[in-house]
C-alpha cells in the first residue's frame, strides 16, 4: 500500500522552472517501509539557436561563427545539415561553432538543431549565399590630354557579396573617382 506519495498528472505544461524536492515518497509492505527523497529540476525551455551565419565568398576563410542556445537540461548536443562544402560545425555544450573555407558557390539552407538531455529540441534555419570571388576590375582608363574633359570612364567588377567598396590611388590631379556597388566611375579634367 502506498502512503503519502504524490502523483503528477498531465504533460507538465504550466509548471514553472526551478528545483523541486519531493521528500515524502514512502513504501510500506508487510510491516516494513522505505523512504526516498528525490530532487527534480524543471528547466526553462531550450531556446531557438541565435547567432549569424553571414553570406560569404568562395575560397575565403569563414572565420569562427557561433550559434548559442539557453535553457533546457544538460547535456546539449547539436546537429546540422546543409552546410556548404568546406564548412564544418562542432558543438560544445550550448555553443555550435562553424569554421572553414567554402569551396563551392550557391545558396544554402543550413539547419542547426540543439537537443537537450531531456530530448527537447530547438531548430533554426539560416540561408547562406556563397558567392564567386570578386573579379579584377575591367574597363579602360585611356591616356588623355591636359585641360580636356575626360568624360565618364567606368570600371566594373563581378562576383563577391553585395557590399562592394572601392578605393583608388594615383589618379592625376583633376580626376575624381566614385564607386557605386560594382561600378567605379572616373570623371573630371586633368590639370597636370
C-alpha positions in Angstrom: 0.0 0.0 0.0 1.3 3.5 -0.9 1.3 6.0 1.8 2.0 9.7 1.4 3.0 9.6 -2.2 2.4 12.3 -4.7 1.3 11.8 -8.3 1.8 14.2 -11.1 -0.8 14.0 -13.9 -0.8 15.7 -17.3 2.1 16.8 -19.5 3.7 19.3 -17.1 2.5 22.3 -19.1 2.4 25.4 -16.9 4.9 24.0 -14.3 7.4 26.8 -13.5 11.1 26.1 -14.0 13.1 25.6 -10.8 14.2 23.0 -8.3 11.6 20.8 -6.7 12.1 18.5 -3.8 9.8 15.5 -3.3 10.6 14.0 0.1 7.5 12.2 1.2 7.5 9.2 -1.1 7.2 6.1 1.1 6.5 2.4 0.5 5.0 0.2 3.1 4.6 -3.5 2.7 4.3 -6.3 5.3 5.3 -4.2 8.2 8.5 -2.7 6.6 8.9 0.7 5.0 11.3 2.6 2.9 11.5 6.3 2.2 13.4 8.0 -0.6 14.0 11.7 -1.2 14.0 13.0 -4.7 15.0 16.3 -6.3 13.6 17.3 -9.7 14.9 20.1 -11.8 12.4 21.7 -14.2 14.5 23.7 -16.7 13.3 26.6 -18.8 12.6 25.5 -22.4 15.5 25.2 -24.8 15.7 28.4 -26.9 16.0 28.7 -30.6 19.7 28.9 -31.6 20.8 32.5 -32.0 23.7 34.0 -33.9 24.6 34.8 -37.5 25.9 32.8 -40.4 26.7 35.5 -42.9 26.9 35.3 -46.7 30.5 34.8 -47.8 32.8 34.4 -50.8 34.1 31.1 -52.2 37.7 30.4 -51.2 37.8 32.9 -48.3 38.3 31.8 -44.7 34.9 32.0 -42.9 36.5 32.7 -39.6 34.7 31.4 -36.4 30.9 31.8 -36.3 29.0 30.7 -33.3 25.4 29.9 -32.6 24.1 29.6 -29.0 21.1 28.3 -27.1 20.0 28.6 -23.5 17.6 26.7 -21.3 17.0 23.0 -21.3 18.8 20.3 -19.4 22.4 19.1 -19.8 23.9 17.7 -21.9 23.1 19.7 -25.1 24.0 18.1 -28.4 24.0 19.7 -31.9 23.2 18.5 -35.4 23.5 20.5 -38.6 22.5 19.9 -42.2 23.0 21.8 -45.4 26.4 23.4 -44.7 28.3 24.5 -47.9 31.2 22.2 -48.8 34.3 23.3 -46.9 32.5 24.5 -43.8 32.3 22.3 -40.7 30.3 22.5 -37.4 31.2 21.3 -34.0 29.1 21.6 -30.9 30.3 22.0 -27.3 27.7 22.5 -24.6 25.4 25.3 -25.6 27.5 26.6 -28.4 27.8 25.5 -32.0 30.9 26.7 -33.9 31.1 26.9 -37.7 34.5 27.2 -39.3 36.3 26.5 -42.6 36.6 27.8 -46.1 33.7 27.4 -48.5 34.8 25.7 -51.7 31.5 25.8 -53.7 29.2 28.6 -54.6 25.4 28.7 -54.3 22.6 29.4 -51.9 22.4 27.0 -48.9 19.7 26.3 -46.4 21.5 25.4 -43.2 19.6 23.9 -40.3 21.0 23.9 -36.8 19.3 21.8 -34.1 20.1 21.8 -30.4 18.7 18.9 -28.4 18.9 18.8 -24.6 19.3 15.9 -22.1 15.5 15.5 -21.8 15.0 15.2 -25.5 13.6 18.6 -26.2 15.0 20.3 -29.3 15.1 23.8 -30.9 15.8 24.4 -34.5 16.8 27.4 -36.6 17.3 27.6 -40.4 19.7 30.0 -42.0 20.1 31.0 -45.6 23.8 31.4 -46.7 24.9 32.7 -50.1 28.4 31.7 -51.1 29.4 34.0 -54.0 32.1 33.6 -56.6 35.2 35.6 -55.8 35.4 39.2 -56.8 36.9 39.7 -60.2 39.6 42.1 -61.2 38.0 45.4 -62.4 37.5 45.6 -66.2 37.3 48.7 -68.4 39.7 51.2 -69.8 41.3 54.4 -68.4 42.8 55.8 -71.6 45.7 58.3 -71.8 44.4 61.8 -72.2 45.3 65.5 -72.8 45.8 68.0 -70.0 42.9 70.5 -69.8 40.5 68.4 -71.8 37.3 66.9 -70.2 37.9 63.2 -69.5 34.3 62.3 -69.9 32.9 59.4 -67.9 35.0 56.3 -67.7 33.9 53.2 -65.8 35.5 50.1 -64.3 33.3 47.2 -63.3 33.7 44.0 -61.2 31.5 40.9 -60.7 31.3 38.3 -58.0 31.7 38.7 -54.3 29.0 39.7 -51.9 26.8 42.8 -52.2 28.9 45.0 -50.0 31.5 46.1 -52.6 33.5 49.2 -51.8 36.2 50.9 -54.0 39.4 52.7 -53.2 41.7 54.4 -55.7 45.1 56.0 -55.6 47.4 57.7 -58.0 44.8 59.5 -60.2 46.1 62.5 -62.0 45.1 65.9 -60.4 41.7 67.0 -61.6 40.3 63.5 -62.0 38.0 62.0 -59.3 36.6 58.5 -58.8 33.4 57.5 -57.2 32.2 53.9 -56.6 28.7 52.7 -56.6 28.1 49.0 -56.0 30.0 47.2 -58.7 31.0 50.2 -60.8 33.7 52.8 -60.4 33.3 56.0 -62.3 36.2 58.3 -63.1 35.4 61.9 -64.3 36.9 65.4 -64.4 39.5 67.3 -66.3 43.2 66.5 -65.8 45.2 69.6 -64.7 48.6 68.1 -64.7 
